[in-house]
Amino acid sequence: MTSAAPQTTALIGLDGDAAYQAIVSRDRRFDGRLWFGVTSTGIYCRPVCPAQTPLQANVRFFAVPAAAVSSGFRACKRCRPDSAPGSRHWDHRHDLTAKALRLIADGLVDDAGVAGLAATLHVSERHVHRTLVAEVGASPLQLAQSRRAQTARMLLEQTDLTVSDVAFAAGFSSLRQFNDVIKREFGAPPSELRTPVGSALAATDRLLVLRLRYRPPYDATQMGEFLAARAIPGLEVHTASTSGWVHRRVIQLPARPASVDVSVHDGHVLVRSDCDVRDTAQLVRKVRQWLDLNADPDSINHVLRRDETMRRLVDARPGMRVPTTVDPWETLVRAIVGQQVSVSGATTVLGRLVAATSASTPDNLVAFPDAASVAELGSDRIAKLGMPGARARTIFGAADAVAHGRIDLRNPDVESLRAELLAMPGLGPWTVNYLQMRGLGDPDAFPETDLIIKQNARRLGLPDSPRQLAAHANRWSPWRAYAAHHIWSIPKEQT
């Protein structure tokens, strides 16, 4: 077995001794951000593992599970390190490593290989390989293989698909490769990973049913209110009851658009979808980002509570999340349509846009139109949907630029993208910050020019000029998007 890259613990702001104390105390703040292998057993675990704490001399730390597996460790059967909630640790970074990890999670290596990953990042294969091994301790292929294995285990445990169907749905090219990888990752063959109870439950539902974990607390009320207020007619349906809420919408996935139902339960989000099973990994990634299931409230709140004003807001709503959308292009259109109009007014116009460009699905919901479909309408027809001509021209210009590749929303260099968007007529800092926060999932984006942010900042005794507020907000980094949501959501009695 080999040691992890020496900078692994430094990536999350810890030295080796502090990282060891995190596992001694079973500190859940590092669950999903740090893994450790035990050389005396050959097992790797999460910091919250209930097993006896190993000697420090026998511990090796890793930034991702794939690094532990590539070093010869197999997953612990008690703490299930592959099932740890995701992490937003990389989301505020915009360097090569962060971009590569996001693209691998999106399945690019499965589809285009390491060569395709390198080409997308505009670097050589050797450079991206060297960078990832140095930063996270695993190669692009190892990271992609770990992604497939985790998808396969989820399908084995939560569906009644046959083992062979699971193998190919998860992206494996052969059953032999599937069996070898699963044994290496989890120390057991696929047949031993099946959960009879989970499979029986799945068999009663004609849809794919998944349970996605999150770190508590989770403010389900806030999330439901956000989704309900912004549900686009024809694209989404939000149903609320005394027992909770269910939100249904169509999500564009690689094989085809899919209808997806989500609802929040104790410790997990229940997902039901008619998606092609080959799109499971993409579906999981999109839902986790959409509902902010990878957030670590303890770490976020620890930073925000250093500020006296923010402390009161965090204590009132410790489970606040930052909702995004499932597609950056959709977010950009929402932001442009929503300029200087009410939320209800914007959703009405967006519903007309969806109806004008999208084909109906069996359950009468439609997919959000892609950029090419919107560009085909032309600015005049867009304006007739109920918006000023200047705003319609802005939407058309953005659609044309995205459709023809002049603007890349899938794998952007954030600073270059900001400059390109701000140079377009009708796009100002508010729109670009909104896109960065909700479309690109940047947890450190902060819309200091937003009217409600400025008004509520004044009520809280914070600076209300954009420049001064942005300077004050630096103390909330790298979680300024969460601070923005707290400021947006303050009740009157808290001022």
Secondary structure, 3 states (H helix, E strand, C coil): CCCCCCCCHHHHCCCHHHHHHHHHCCCHHHCCCCEEEECCCCEEECCCCCCCCCCHHHEEEECCHHHHHHCCCEECCCCCHHHCCCCCCCCCCCCHHHHHHHHHHCCHHHHHHHHHHHHHHCCCHHHHHHHHHHHHCCCHHHHHHHHHHHHHHHHHHHCCCCHHHHHHHCCCCCHHHHHHHHHHHHCCCHHHHCCHHHHHHHHCCCCEEEEEECCCCCCHHHHHHHHHHCCCCCCEEEEEECCEEEEEEEEECCCCEEEEEEEEECCEEEEEECCCHHHHHHHHHHHHHHCCCCCCHHHHHHHHCCCHHHHHHHHHCCCCCCCCCCCHHHHHHHHHHCCCCCHHHHHHHHHHHHHHHCCECCCCCECCCCHHHHHHHHHHHHHCCCCCHHHHHHHHHHHHHHHCCCCCCCCCCHHHHHHHHHCCCCCCHHHHHHHHHHHCCCCCCCCCCCHHHHHHHHHCCCCCCHHHHHHHHHHHCCCHHHHHHHHHCCCHHHC
